[in-house]
Amino acid sequence: MKRAKVSLKDARAEVEFDDSKISPAKLAAAIDRLGFQSAVLSVGAAPSAQAATDGRKGSPLLLTADPSPPSRMMSFGIDALLAQSTPPIDVTTKFARTEADALRLLTAGQAQLAFVSLDGVERAFAHGQAPAARFLTGGRILLALHVIVPQASPIRSVRQLRGKRFGVLDVGGVGERMTRLALQAIGLRDEQGRSLMMGQHVAPLKRGEIEALVAAVPLPSPLVTGLTREMEIRLLPLDEAAITAVLRADPALRREVVPAGSYEGQETDLTSIAGIHTNALVARKDLDPAIAYQVLQVVLGNPVEMQKACPFAKEFVGENLVPRSRVLPSHPGSERYFREKGT
């Protein structure tokens, strides 16, 4: 999928995709697995590409997002609410394959907004790789490690993954680090697993191409809930030795329990690990401050509507909200918004 425009009011989305890689039906099924019921209404040729300009003056404002599930789903919500704001901001979402790609689009002026990890954009800015980026806002979300096998699988513990084919959901940031440490703790390396993008995780598990899926995702996760609609699954707990090894390697992570009933068919509590992932909404430094201010009014000023559009939006509420970066300069529109809020 290349771009998406979402209308919550009309319950429709216009999606630009590469039909040599995925069919409309499979694309709709992938969106459905994210927790948004979908069906194909029509298929047509994509419009010609336009440069990103002022979203209130004709051409769409381009929003890009890194591969992590929270970033991609939040971008849908932001896109939809901005289109309904007053005055409306015309936004088109383009998903990047990597966080670095998202920042390159921003730096090159091919996008004016980007949804990425705060650690990633701060690191890129410090190394001169994202000089045009300016901070708008950020939010913290808890990611928990999920190890998933088909219900009928003979695999009963994570230690039995040795020598097996498994997939790793590509999420970047703290999720990637947590996954790597957990795999090392049970005698595996993450490069032994098959890297999977969001939306690519169901078919390999259903077809038996992989015997397990390892994913650091929010708890509960719409991705895992969507997977339970496709097939019967079972979650594996991390054993105490693995948890201890991970926490010793990274004390910022923590022990976590996936409560019974989090997913269909899960009858018992499961032990795992979790970490705080901080997302950031950033803008090009030359984005009109009035538009940047309006973006924040929409994203932060409508928490109920935002959470209806995306369950991960709770990361931008209360103590989860991050009003400024320690490294990245704030955009003037962000400075105005938080100054008026007394933050």
Beta strands, then each sheet from edge to edge (+ up, - down):
strand 1: 3-7
strand 2: 12-16
strand 3: 61-65
strand 4: 91-95
strand 5: 113-117
strand 6: 133-150
strand 7: 166-169
strand 8: 194-196
strand 9: 212-218
strand 10: 233-235
strand 11: 254-258
strand 12: 270-284
strand 13: 321-322
sheet 1: 2+ 1- 4+ 3+ 5+ 12- 6+ 9- 7- 8-
sheet 2: 2+ 1- 4+ 3+ 5+ 12- 11+
sheet 3: 2+ 1- 4+ 3+ 5+ 12- 6+ 10-
sheet 4: 2+ 1- 4+ 3+ 5+ 12- 6+ 13-
end
